[in-house]
Amino acid sequence: MRRGATAEIRLDAFSRNLGAVRRFSGVRPVIAVVKADAYGHGAAEVSRRLVRDGVEFLAVAFTEEAAELREEGISSPILVLFDKCDIGDFFRYDLIPVLHDLGTAKRFSEEAAKRNRPLEVHVEIDTGMGRLGLNSGDVIGELTAITKMDYLHVRGLMSHFSNSDIADTSCAESQLKAFVGIRDGLAGVSCGPVLCHMANSAASFSLGAAHLDAVRPGLALYGHSPFQGAGDVREDRAGEAELEPAMTVKTEVLSLRRLRGGTPVSYGGTFITRRESMMAVLPVGYADGYHRMLSNNMDVLVRGKRAPVAGRVCMDVTMVDVTDVGDVAEGDEVVLLGRQGGAEIGACEMAEKAGTIPYEILTSLGSRSRRVYV
């Protein structure tokens, strides 16, 4: 038996989720975020599907991710959101850097001049995320300086919301106001057309003023609402969109063990059977992306029924109590994430139990599972 789990990725779900985003954002270009190996779904296959469905741009975190897409034959424009180290890669793979400071812009300009090769760039403005982007007292002056650098063509301006998914929209609206003010201040600078984008998944559904020239969805494309688990949200418009999770994570029963009442299970004896119980051992543990925080507080699906995790999740295996499931056999399918029969376990539920967010659940399980594209 091979260890770990299998992630079934439904590519048709991406098509429908992209359609849902477009129903809210209109005819604007879509910049699809496929960083972190497409949130654990497999960047090459996901990107191919999204490009086939008309996505205009892809966005990754680092040049290594973009290089892999290029080597897979994907020729669409790719924004690199964070990287500024291997400048040669931007020319080698025809990538669009997102510039965050004046010094980096100068380095890119000098390299472009050496190669006698103009480079299209986007520039990020820090409007309140506090992570990356121009944030001096003279952002317009710095932007103007970048537009005048040799061989650099500023083709985009972006920012990033810090909390556009909660009911109190004052922070998001303040960030948007700041960004629009900078955009308007750049209007008098002769630099050609500039694509302004700021709307992530949450803003794509609930903050129409943030749609600007393009939207930049991530989580919604993978079929998960950006509002779930975010506390009191103003309006879960993603619920109207009927997003479809693209990933189902499955394993199977490795072994069955009948235990007497009063028997401790797994490390530390944190679970003790209260009756004669049937335990199923699964060949997946925290080394496979199944969080140890799910110990004793998560369910899996077996034969369409919920079965609770019993005891601590181990590095390589996890025990679940299938006493109430019925007739279970070794080799039976077990769903860790997704739907089986009429029951479902969602990424938001799992994230809440693990004390994290859906993004981490998807990237952890997806990246460490064998992928099958359906």
C-alpha positions in Angstrom: 0.0 0.0 0.0 1.2 3.5 -0.8 1.2 5.9 2.1 -0.8 9.1 2.3 -3.9 10.2 0.4 -5.1 10.8 -3.1 -6.4 14.2 -4.1 -9.0 14.1 -6.8 -9.1 17.4 -8.7 -12.2 18.2 -10.7 -11.1 20.6 -13.5 -14.7 21.4 -14.5 -15.2 23.0 -11.1 -12.6 25.6 -12.1 -14.6 26.5 -15.1 -17.8 27.0 -13.1 -16.1 28.9 -10.3 -14.4 31.2 -12.9 -17.8 31.8 -14.4 -19.2 32.7 -11.0 -16.4 35.3 -10.5 -17.2 36.8 -13.9 -20.9 37.0 -13.1 -20.0 39.4 -10.3 -17.0 41.3 -11.8 -18.3 41.7 -15.4 -16.1 41.7 -18.5 -12.9 42.8 -16.7 -9.7 40.7 -17.2 -9.1 38.1 -14.6 -5.7 37.6 -12.9 -5.9 34.1 -11.6 -3.7 33.4 -8.6 -2.1 30.0 -9.0 0.8 30.4 -6.5 1.8 27.7 -4.0 1.2 25.1 -6.8 -2.3 26.4 -7.3 -3.2 26.1 -3.6 -2.1 22.5 -3.7 -4.2 21.6 -6.7 -1.4 21.5 -9.2 -0.4 24.7 -11.0 0.2 23.3 -14.5 -3.1 21.5 -14.9 -5.1 24.2 -13.2 -3.5 27.0 -15.2 -4.1 25.1 -18.5 -7.8 24.9 -17.6 -8.1 28.5 -16.6 -6.3 29.7 -19.7 -8.5 27.5 -21.9 -11.4 29.2 -20.2 -10.1 32.7 -21.1 -8.2 33.9 -18.1 -6.0 36.7 -19.2 -3.2 36.6 -16.6 -1.8 34.2 -14.1 -0.1 35.2 -10.8 2.5 33.3 -8.9 4.7 34.2 -5.9 8.2 33.4 -7.1 10.0 32.9 -10.4 10.6 29.2 -9.8 6.8 28.7 -9.9 6.5 30.7 -13.2 9.4 28.8 -14.7 7.6 25.5 -14.1 4.6 26.8 -15.9 6.6 28.0 -18.9 8.3 24.6 -19.0 4.8 23.0 -19.1 4.1 25.1 -22.3 2.0 27.8 -20.7 2.6 31.0 -22.6 0.1 33.4 -21.0 1.3 36.6 -19.2 2.5 35.7 -15.7 2.8 38.2 -12.8 5.4 37.4 -10.2 4.1 38.9 -7.0 7.0 38.8 -4.6 10.3 37.8 -6.2 13.1 40.2 -7.0 16.2 38.0 -6.6 17.0 36.2 -9.9 16.3 39.1 -12.3 17.6 37.1 -15.2 14.7 34.7 -14.9 12.2 37.5 -15.7 13.8 37.9 -19.1 14.5 34.2 -19.6 10.9 33.2 -19.1 9.2 36.4 -20.2 7.7 37.3 -16.8 6.1 40.4 -15.4 7.7 41.5 -12.1 5.7 43.3 -9.4 8.0 46.0 -8.1 7.7 47.0 -4.4 10.4 49.7 -4.0 12.5 52.2 -5.9 15.8 50.3 -5.4 14.5 47.1 -7.0 13.1 49.1 -9.9 16.5 50.6 -10.6 18.0 47.1 -10.6 15.5 45.9 -13.1 16.0 49.0 -15.2 19.8 48.5 -15.3 19.4 44.8 -16.3 16.9 45.6 -19.0 19.3 48.3 -20.4 22.2 45.8 -20.4 20.1 43.4 -22.4 18.6 46.2 -24.6 15.2 44.6 -23.8 12.3 46.6 -22.5 10.4 45.0 -19.6 6.8 45.4 -18.7 6.3 45.8 -14.9 3.5 46.2 -12.4 4.0 48.3 -9.2 2.5 47.5 -5.8 1.3 50.2 -3.5 1.1 49.4 0.3 -2.3 50.9 1.3 -2.5 49.1 4.6 -1.3 45.5 4.4 2.1 46.5 5.7 3.8 43.7 3.8 5.2 45.0 0.5 4.8 48.0 -1.8 5.6 51.6 -2.1 4.7 53.3 1.2 6.8 56.5 1.5 5.4 59.9 1.9 5.8 60.5 -1.8 4.4 57.5 -3.5 3.4 59.5 -6.6 7.0 60.9 -6.8 8.4 57.4 -6.6 5.9 56.1 -9.2 6.8 58.9 -11.5 10.5 58.1 -11.1 9.8 54.4 -12.0 7.9 55.4 -15.1 10.9 57.4 -16.3 13.4 54.6 -15.9 15.0 53.3 -19.1 13.5 50.1 -20.5 10.8 49.8 -17.9 7.2 50.1 -19.0 4.7 50.4 -16.1 1.7 48.5 -17.3 0.0 47.8 -14.0 -0.7 49.2 -10.5 -1.8 47.0 -7.7 -2.5 46.8 -4.0 -3.7 44.1 -1.6 -6.6 44.2 0.9 -5.8 43.1 4.5 -9.4 42.2 5.5 -12.0 42.7 2.7 -13.9 39.6 4.0 -15.4 41.0 7.2 -18.6 43.0 8.0 -16.7 46.1 9.0 -15.7 47.4 5.6 -14.1 50.6 6.8 -10.5 49.4 6.5 -11.1 48.0 3.0 -12.8 51.2 1.9 -9.9 53.2 3.3 -7.4 51.1 1.5 -9.4 51.4 -1.8 -9.7 55.2 -1.4 -5.9 55.5 -0.9 -5.3 53.3 -3.9 -7.7 55.2 -6.2 -6.1 58.5 -5.0 -2.7 57.3 -6.1 -4.1 56.0 -9.4 -5.6 59.4 -10.1 -2.4 61.1 -9.1 -0.6 59.0 -11.7 -3.0 60.0 -14.4 -1.0 63.1 -15.3 2.2 61.1 -15.9 2.8 60.0 -19.4 3.3 56.2 -19.1 0.7 54.7 -21.3 -2.3 52.6 -20.2 -2.0 51.1 -16.7 -4.1 48.1 -15.5 -5.2 48.8 -11.9 -6.1 45.8 -9.8 -6.9 45.2 -6.1 -9.9 42.9 -5.8 -9.2 39.5 -4.3 -11.9 36.8 -4.0 -13.8 38.6 -1.3 -13.8 42.0 -3.0 -14.7 40.4 -6.3 -18.0 39.3 -4.8 -18.8 42.0 -2.3 -17.0 45.3 -3.1 -17.9 46.4 -6.6 -16.0 49.6 -6.4 -12.8 47.6 -6.0 -13.2 45.8 -9.3 -11.3 48.6 -11.1 -9.6 47.4 -14.4 -9.2 43.7 -13.4 -9.9 41.3 -10.5 -7.4 39.0 -8.9 -9.3 36.0 -7.4 -7.6 33.1 -5.6 -9.6 31.0 -3.1 -12.9 31.4 -5.0 -11.5 29.7 -8.1 -10.8 26.6 -6.0 -14.4 26.5 -4.9 -14.3 28.0 -1.4 -16.0 31.0 0.0 -13.5 33.7 1.2 -16.1 34.7 3.8 -16.5 31.5 5.7 -14.5 31.5 8.9 -14.0 35.3 8.7 -16.3 36.2 11.5 -19.3 38.4 10.9 -19.4 39.1 7.2 -21.5 41.9 5.7 -22.8 39.8 2.8 -21.6 36.3 1.7 -22.1 36.9 -2.0 -20.0 33.9 -2.7 -22.9 31.8 -1.4 -25.0 33.2 -4.2 -22.3 32.1 -6.7 -22.6 28.4 -5.5 -18.9 27.7 -5.7 -17.8 24.1 -6.1 -14.8 22.8 -4.2 -12.4 21.3 -6.8 -10.5 19.0 -4.5 -11.6 15.8 -2.7 -8.9 14.1 -0.6 -9.3 10.3 -0.1 -7.5 7.4 1.5 -8.5 3.9 2.5 -8.7 1.7 5.6 -5.4 0.1 6.3 -6.4 -2.0 9.2 -9.3 -2.7 11.5 -8.9 -3.4 15.2 -11.6 -4.4 17.7 -10.9 -2.9 21.1 -12.4 -3.6 24.5 -14.0 -0.8 26.5 -11.4 1.2 28.5 -8.6 0.8 25.9 -6.4 3.9 25.3 -5.8 4.8 21.7 -2.7 6.5 20.2 0.0 8.6 21.9 -0.7 9.8 25.4 -4.0 7.9 25.7 -6.0 11.0 25.1 -8.9 8.8 23.8 -10.2 5.9 25.8 -12.9 3.6 24.4 -16.1 3.7 26.5 -17.4 0.5 25.0 -16.2 -2.3 22.7 -15.2 -0.4 19.6 -14.1 -0.9 16.1 -11.1 1.3 15.1 -10.0 1.8 11.6 -6.3 2.7 11.0 -5.7 5.1 8.1 -2.4 5.3 6.3 -2.2 9.1 6.6 -0.8 11.3 9.3 0.6 14.8 9.9 3.6 14.0 7.6 1.0 13.8 4.8 -0.6 17.2 5.7 -3.3 15.9 8.0 -2.9 18.3 10.9 -2.1 17.0 14.3 -4.5 19.6 15.7 -7.3 17.4 14.3 -6.7 14.9 17.0 -9.9 14.0 18.8 -11.9 16.8 17.1 -12.4 15.9 13.5 -14.5 13.4 11.5 -13.8 11.5 8.3 -16.4 9.9 6.0 -16.7 6.2 5.7 -19.6 4.6 3.8 -21.3 8.0 3.7 -21.2 8.4 7.4 -19.1 10.5 9.8 -16.5 8.7 11.9 -14.6 10.6 14.5 -10.8 10.7 14.8 -9.8 8.8 17.9 -6.7 9.8 19.7 -3.8 11.8 18.5 -3.0 11.9 14.8 0.4 10.2 14.3 3.1 11.0 11.8 2.1 8.2 9.5 -1.3 6.9 10.5 -4.6 8.1 12.0 -7.2 6.1 14.0 -10.9 6.7 13.5 -13.8 5.1 15.4 -16.1 3.3 12.9 -18.2 1.5 15.5 -21.3 3.3 14.5 -20.7 3.2 10.7 -21.6 -0.4 10.2 -19.9 -3.1 8.1 -16.5 -1.6 7.3 -13.7 -3.6 5.6 -10.0 -3.0 5.0 -9.5 -1.2 1.7 -12.8 0.8 2.1 -12.6 4.4 0.8 -12.3 7.1 3.4 -12.9 10.8 2.5 -10.8 13.2 4.5 -12.0 16.3 2.6 -15.0 16.5 0.3 -18.2 14.7 -0.3 -19.2 11.0 0.1 -22.8 10.1 -0.4 -24.9 12.7 1.2 -22.2 13.8 3.7 -19.5 16.4 3.3 -16.5 17.7 5.1 -15.4 21.1 3.9 -12.1 22.9 4.1 -13.5 25.6 6.4 -14.8 23.0 8.9 -11.4 21.3 8.9 -9.6 24.7 9.2 -11.8 25.7 12.2 -11.0 22.4 14.0 -7.3 22.8 13.3 -7.2 26.4 14.3 -6.1 27.6 10.9 -7.6 28.8 7.6 -8.8 27.0 4.5 -5.8 28.1 2.5 -3.5 26.1 4.7 -5.7 23.0 4.6 -5.8 23.0 0.8 -2.0 23.6 0.4 -1.1 21.1 3.0 -3.3 18.2 1.9 -3.1 19.0 -1.8 0.7 19.3 -2.0 1.3 16.0 -0.1 -1.3 13.9 -1.8 -1.1 12.0 -5.1 -3.2 14.0 -7.6 -5.7 12.6 -10.0 -7.4 14.9 -12.4 -11.0 14.1 -13.1 
